[in-house]
């Protein structure tokens, strides 16, 4: 009887989890200790799953279709497209769809972040994906830093207003901030800690190199 009671309790807990998270809890994959889709906060998940774009298109897309959709349809980076924070941006809807797939191979994500494929919003989408999903801190720093010299202009929407930014600003924000366009990010170890542990080499600054060359020229 005790075993049956415990089994019934477990079943109820699973059912409650599925109701609360709209079925997202059914996957056994864990990243940072949770189902990847739950890395996006509940209120934003609700907005995404209530969106017409989610119901009519995004929820049905496969991985390669998400890539095509990003290239063809995403023209702004953000979470909400309005100041009232009721309408989810296509960017975050596609990000949420990516989080529902099996964990993507790191080499694929790395190429989509840092490769020369020519699609800037695709790069940013996978920069945010890597920041949410990757637990290898040194790898994350290395791959995102590859975009710190990417000065392509993109549009970012925050609080219902659109502003111009550059890809390198997004990379820097993902590495230095705890939130990105209203989205909480997993904790990231400081770079200097990883340097002291010997898992990252000290980063060379292009500005420092240029300054040193100018100094040498002036002294010669």
C-alpha positions in Angstrom: 0.0 0.0 0.0 2.9 2.3 0.9 4.5 1.6 -2.5 1.3 2.3 -4.3 0.9 5.5 -2.4 4.4 6.7 -3.3 3.8 5.8 -6.9 0.5 7.8 -7.0 2.4 10.7 -5.4 5.1 10.6 -8.0 2.5 10.4 -10.8 0.7 13.5 -9.4 4.0 15.4 -9.2 4.8 14.6 -12.8 1.3 15.6 -13.9 1.6 18.9 -11.9 4.9 19.6 -13.5 3.5 19.1 -17.0 0.6 21.4 -16.2 2.7 24.1 -14.7 5.3 24.0 -17.5 2.9 23.2 -20.4 4.6 19.8 -21.1 8.2 21.2 -21.1 9.2 19.1 -18.0 8.9 15.8 -19.9 12.4 15.9 -21.3 15.1 14.1 -19.3 17.9 16.4 -20.6 19.2 18.8 -17.9 21.4 21.9 -18.4 22.4 23.9 -15.4 20.2 21.5 -13.5 17.0 22.2 -15.3 15.2 21.3 -18.6 16.7 23.7 -21.2 13.4 25.2 -22.1 13.0 26.3 -18.5 16.1 28.5 -18.8 13.7 31.1 -20.1 11.7 32.6 -17.2 8.1 31.6 -16.8 6.5 34.9 -17.6 8.4 35.1 -20.9 7.7 31.5 -21.7 4.0 32.1 -21.2 4.1 35.1 -23.6 6.0 33.0 -26.2 3.5 30.1 -26.0 0.5 32.5 -26.2 1.9 34.2 -29.4 0.2 33.5 -32.7 3.7 33.2 -34.3 4.4 30.3 -32.0 1.2 28.5 -32.6 1.0 29.1 -36.3 4.7 28.6 -37.3 7.5 28.5 -34.8 6.4 25.5 -32.7 6.4 23.3 -35.9 9.8 24.2 -37.1 12.7 21.7 -37.2 16.3 22.8 -36.6 17.2 23.7 -40.2 13.9 25.4 -40.6 14.7 27.6 -37.5 17.9 28.6 -39.2 16.1 29.6 -42.4 13.4 31.4 -40.4 16.0 33.4 -38.5 17.8 34.4 -41.7 14.5 35.3 -43.5 12.4 36.8 -40.8 14.4 38.1 -37.8 15.2 41.9 -38.1 15.5 42.8 -34.5 17.0 41.3 -31.3 14.9 41.3 -28.2 12.3 39.6 -26.0 9.2 41.8 -26.2 8.2 44.0 -29.1 6.1 46.4 -27.0 6.6 48.4 -23.8 3.7 46.5 -22.1 5.7 43.3 -22.5 2.8 41.3 -23.8 4.1 40.5 -27.3 7.1 38.2 -27.7 9.7 39.0 -30.3 10.4 36.5 -33.1 14.0 36.4 -32.0 13.1 35.0 -28.6 10.4 32.7 -29.9 13.0 31.0 -32.2 15.4 30.9 -29.3 12.8 29.1 -27.2 12.2 26.6 -30.1 16.0 25.9 -30.2 15.9 25.1 -26.5 13.3 22.4 -27.1 15.6 20.4 -29.3 18.1 17.9 -28.1 21.3 19.7 -27.0 23.1 20.8 -30.1 26.7 19.7 -30.8 29.2 22.3 -29.6 31.0 22.5 -32.9 27.8 23.3 -34.8 26.9 26.0 -32.3 30.5 27.4 -32.4 30.4 27.7 -36.2 27.0 29.4 -36.1 28.3 31.9 -33.5 31.8 32.6 -35.0 31.7 31.2 -38.5 31.8 33.5 -41.6 28.3 32.5 -42.8 27.3 36.2 -43.3 24.0 36.2 -41.3 24.4 38.6 -38.3 21.1 37.8 -36.6 21.8 34.1 -36.9 25.2 34.7 -35.1 23.4 36.6 -32.3 20.7 34.0 -31.9 23.4 31.3 -31.3 25.5 33.6 -29.1 22.5 33.8 -26.8 21.9 30.1 -27.2 25.5 29.3 -26.2 25.3 31.7 -23.2 22.2 29.9 -21.9 23.2 26.3 -22.6 27.0 25.9 -22.4 28.4 24.9 -19.0 32.0 24.9 -20.2 32.9 28.4 -19.0 36.3 28.6 -20.8 34.8 27.5 -24.1 32.0 30.0 -23.7 34.4 32.9 -23.1 36.6 31.9 -26.1 33.7 31.5 -28.6 31.9 34.7 -27.6 35.1 36.7 -27.5 35.5 35.8 -31.2 32.7 38.3 -31.9 34.2 41.2 -29.9 35.6 42.6 -33.2 32.4 42.2 -35.1 31.1 45.7 -35.7 28.1 44.8 -37.9 25.0 46.9 -37.0 21.9 45.2 -35.7 18.6 46.4 -34.2 17.7 45.8 -30.6 14.3 46.3 -29.0 14.0 47.1 -25.3 10.9 48.5 -23.5 9.2 48.8 -26.9 11.9 51.1 -28.4 14.3 50.1 -31.1 17.9 51.1 -31.0 20.9 50.4 -33.1 23.8 48.3 -31.7 26.7 46.3 -32.9 27.3 42.6 -32.7 30.4 43.2 -30.5 28.2 45.0 -27.9 25.9 41.9 -27.7 29.0 39.7 -27.1 30.3 42.0 -24.4 26.9 42.2 -22.7 26.5 38.4 -22.7 29.9 38.0 -21.1 29.6 40.9 -18.5 26.0 41.2 -17.6 23.6 39.0 -15.6 20.6 39.8 -17.9 20.2 40.2 -21.6 17.1 42.1 -22.9 15.0 41.1 -19.9 16.3 37.6 -19.9 18.2 36.2 -16.9 21.4 34.5 -17.8 23.1 31.6 -15.9 26.0 32.6 -13.7 29.3 33.0 -15.6 32.7 32.7 -13.9 34.9 35.9 -14.3 37.5 35.7 -16.9 40.4 36.5 -14.5 39.4 33.5 -12.4 39.7 31.2 -15.4 43.0 32.8 -16.2 44.3 32.1 -12.7 43.1 28.5 -12.9 45.1 28.2 -16.1 42.2 27.2 -18.3 42.2 30.5 -20.3 45.1 32.5 -21.6 45.2 36.2 -21.0 43.3 38.0 -23.8 45.4 40.1 -26.1 43.8 43.4 -26.9 44.0 44.7 -30.5 44.0 48.3 -29.1 47.0 47.5 -26.9 48.9 46.0 -29.8 48.2 49.0 -32.0 49.3 51.4 -29.2 52.5 49.5 -28.7 53.2 49.6 -32.4 52.6 53.4 -32.5 54.9 53.8 -29.4 57.7 51.8 -31.1 57.3 53.9 -34.3 57.5 57.1 -32.3 60.6 56.0 -30.5 62.4 54.8 -33.6 
